[in-house]
Each structure stands twice: as C-alpha cells, then as structure tokens.
Amino acid sequence: MATRLTHGLSALWRAIRELSGDDGYERYLAHRAANHPEQAVLSRRDWFAAQQQQQWTGIKRCC
C-alpha cells in the first residue's frame, strides 16, 4: 500500500513539474543529449538567463 502511495505521489509531482515548466532544464538536457551530443550544454544558471531573455525581450502583443 505504501509503495503504491509513494509511486502515485511521485507521478503526481512529475506531472505538476511538467505542467508548470519546472522540469524545463531537465528536458533541455535530454534534448541536447539525444539530438546534439557533440555540443556543450548550458549551465542551469545560463539556461535560465536565456529563457528569461527570450521571454521578456521583443514585442509582446496580440495585434
């Protein structure tokens, strides 16, 4: 019973992280390893800064 509960809570936590985007760096690392293994990866700090730069620069409007 406890194992099933632990497994269920773990799955729920993974889903929450995925929906919120909190697992973005891990997904970035998996993508780089699968598709660009010869290239160096960004550190977590540099990746986060690049994400912030991309999100907050440029024109952000609908029309």
C-alpha positions as CSV (number, residue, x, y, z in Angstrom):
1,M,0.0,0.0,0.0
2,A,2.7,2.5,1.0
3,T,4.7,1.7,-2.3
4,R,1.6,2.4,-4.4
5,L,1.0,5.7,-2.5
6,T,4.7,6.7,-2.9
7,H,4.5,5.8,-6.6
8,G,1.3,7.8,-7.1
9,L,2.7,10.9,-5.3
10,S,5.8,10.7,-7.3
11,A,3.8,10.6,-10.6
12,L,1.7,13.5,-9.4
13,W,4.8,15.5,-8.6
14,R,6.3,14.8,-12.0
15,A,3.0,15.9,-13.6
16,I,2.9,19.1,-11.6
17,R,6.6,19.9,-12.6
18,E,5.8,19.2,-16.2
19,L,2.7,21.4,-16.3
20,S,4.4,24.3,-14.5
21,G,7.5,24.1,-16.7
22,D,9.7,23.5,-13.7
23,D,11.3,20.5,-15.4
24,G,12.4,22.6,-18.4
25,Y,16.2,22.3,-17.7
26,E,15.9,18.5,-17.4
27,R,14.0,18.4,-20.7
28,Y,16.7,20.7,-22.3
29,L,19.4,18.3,-21.2
30,A,17.6,15.3,-22.5
31,H,17.0,17.0,-25.9
32,R,20.6,18.1,-26.1
33,A,21.9,14.6,-25.3
34,A,19.6,13.0,-27.8
35,N,19.9,15.4,-30.7
36,H,23.2,17.4,-30.2
37,P,25.5,15.3,-28.1
38,E,28.6,16.9,-29.6
39,Q,27.7,20.4,-28.4
40,A,28.3,21.7,-24.9
41,V,25.3,22.3,-22.8
42,L,24.4,25.5,-20.8
43,S,24.7,25.5,-17.1
44,R,21.4,25.7,-15.2
45,R,22.0,29.4,-14.5
46,D,22.9,30.3,-18.1
47,W,19.9,28.3,-19.4
48,F,17.6,30.2,-17.0
49,A,19.0,33.5,-18.1
50,A,18.5,32.6,-21.7
51,Q,14.9,31.6,-21.0
52,Q,14.2,34.9,-19.2
53,Q,15.8,36.9,-22.0
54,Q,13.7,35.1,-24.6
55,Q,10.5,35.6,-22.6
56,W,10.9,39.2,-21.8
57,T,12.5,40.8,-24.9
58,G,10.8,41.9,-28.1
59,I,7.3,43.0,-28.8
60,K,4.7,41.0,-26.8
61,R,1.3,41.9,-28.0
62,C,-1.5,40.2,-29.8
63,C,-2.2,42.7,-32.6
